[in-house]
Amino acid sequence: MTDLTSLRLSYGRAELRRADLHADPLAQFQGWLQEAIAAGLSEPYALSLATADASGRPSVRTVLLRGADEDGLTFYSNFDSHKGRDLAANPQAELLFFWPAHERQVRAWGRVTRVPDAEASAYFHRRPRESQLAAHASDPQSAPIGNRAELEARFAVLHGRFPEGTEVPRPSFWGGYRVAVQEWEFWQGRPNRMHDRFRYARAGEGWAVERLMP
């Protein structure tokens, strides 16, 4: 095993000044995300989603961002999954986006609600057909299964139940979540670990912005 204490990078690609920040953190986030997409970074819309159950036990996993607007940040999942159970008991989450090629991170925390059924169904039917079938096959998500062959058999049964040319219905246990962000943090790596960090926190109808120690 490599000695991990010997591995390090010094970040020097860019700086982040108070004057660089947009007054609206959503616009700031959209700008950074669009830069990452335009640069061809691999899945820049992927994020780490941290939740906790009623007892406070945390869990984290990677999901894909499927919306970022004034209503919040949206992702989709199985309601009976580990994350779904956490959010039913404790409807808040923190999201982390990390773009190492740009030496940037964004954190976002807020309360979580489900998106309307009509919106979830519209998105479900825009997904590839195989992904629609997989949503049915992986139920309940996060539950143990004997082996890969059993999973593939479930998938094959669904191909027969919904042959090509028929609509795959959105399962009632699958839909969207929306995070109404109450706090954002934007992080830009700098040399010697003297990073630039700015936090936006809700203040009435606007946002209070402050620089944080690195």
N, C-alpha and C positions, 0 to 999 in steps of 0.2 A: 504494500500500500504506500502510495506517495505521501511524503510528509506534507500534510495540508497547511501547516504553519508557514511553509516556504512559498506558497502560491498567493500572489496578489497582483492587482492591477492599479495603476494610478490613472484616474479619469481626467481627461483634458480636452474633450471634444468641444465643450461649450460652457457658457456661464448662464446663470439665471438671475436677473436683477429685478427689483421691484418695478422698475419702469417697463420691463418686458411683459409684465403680466396683464392679461385681459381683466377688466372689471368683473366679468362674469366667469366663474370657474368652469361652467359647462363649455363655454366658447374656448377657454384655455385648453381644456381636455380634448375637445373636438379637433383643435388645431394640432396638438401633439399627435393624436391618433391618426389624423389624415397625413401628417408628415411620415409616420411609420408605414402607413399603407403605400404611399407614393414611393417610398424608398425600397419597397419590395421586401420588407421584413417578414419573416415567417410567422403567420397567424398573429399579427399584432393586436387583434381583437380578443385573444385568449387572456383570461384573467384567473387569478387565484381567489376563490370564494371561501371566506372564513365564516363559519356559523358556530353556534353553541347550543347545547340542549338546555332543558329547564334547570339542570343542576349546575350548569356553567361549563361542562366538558366541551372543549373546542374540537372542531374538525375542519379540514381544509381540503379543497380539490380544485382542479382546473375545469372551467366551463368557458363557453364562448359568449361574448357580448353580442346581442341581437338588436339593440336599440339604445340610443343615447340622445335624449331630448329633454325638454322642459319638465316632463313628467318623471323622468328618472332614467336609470340604467336598467336594461331589460335582458334577462336570460331565460332559458326554458329548461324544464326538467320533469322528471316523474315525481308526483306529489308524495308517493310512498317511499321515495329514496331516503337515504340517511339525511341528506340536506333538507329534503321536504319535511321530514319529521322534526328536525331541528327548528325549521322556520315556523312550523305549526305551533311549537311550544314557546319559541323565543324569536319573534318576527323582526329581527334586525341582523345585519350582516356587514362585513367589511370586505371590500374588493381591492385587489392589488394588481396593477398592470406593470410589467417590467419589460423594458425595451433595451437590452444590454448594448446593442449596436449604437444606440443613441445616448447611452449612459443616463437613462431617465427611468423614474418610477412615478406612478400616480397611485395614491390611496384614496378610497372613497368609503365613507361610512354612512349608514342611514337605516330607516325603517323599511320593511319589506311587505308588499302586498301582492296579491295575484293579479295578473292582467285579466281584462274581461274575456269571457269565453269566445266571443266573436273574433277578437284580435288573435287569440291563441289558435283558433281554427284556421284563420287566414294564413298565419305563418306556417302552421303544420302542413298545409297543402302546397306550400311553396318549397318544402324540403324535398330532396330526392326520394323517389318511391321506396327505395331500399331502406332509407332512414325512417320513413313512416312505418314500415313493417317492423323494423328493429325496435321502435318505441313500444309496439305491442308485445314483441318477443321478450323484452327485458322487463318483465313485471312479475313480482315486485322488484324494482331496481335495488341493488345492494344486498339482496337476499342470497344465501348460499345456493349453489347448483352443483350437481354431481360431477359433471365433466363438460368439455367443449362439445362433444357429440350430442349431448342432451339439448344444449342451446341451439345448435345447428338444426336439430330435428324440429324444435319449436318454430324456427324461422321458416323451414320448409313447409310446415303445416299452414303457416300464414300465407305463403305464396299460393297455396291451393285454395285457401278461403277467399283471398282477394286476388283473383287472376288479373293479368294485364288488361287494362281497359276499364276496370271497375275502381271506384273511389275507395281509398282506405280511410275510414273514419278516424277522426282524432279520438283517442281513448280518453275516457273521463278522468283517468288518473294522471294525465299528462297536460301540462300547460306552462304558462309563463309567470315569472316573478319580476317585480319592478322595485328597484331600490330608490327611494326618495332621499337623495343625498343631503345630509345635514352638515357634513364636514369633508373637505377635500385637502389633500396634501400633494404638492408638486415637488419632486426631488430631481436635482440635476447633479450628477457626479462631478467633483472637482479634484484637482491634485491634492495630495497629502491628507486625504479624508476631510478636507475643509469644504464639504458639500454645501450647495445652495438648497435650502428648503423653505417653502412658503405654505402656510396653512390658511384656508378659507373656512370660516365658521359662520353659520347662520346668525344674522343680527337683524331681527325684525323682517322686513321685506328685502333686505340686502345682505351683504357679506362683509364681515370683518376680516382683514388680511393682515397677517403678521409673519415676519421671518422667524424661523426656528434655528436653534443651535444645531450644528451638524451632528 
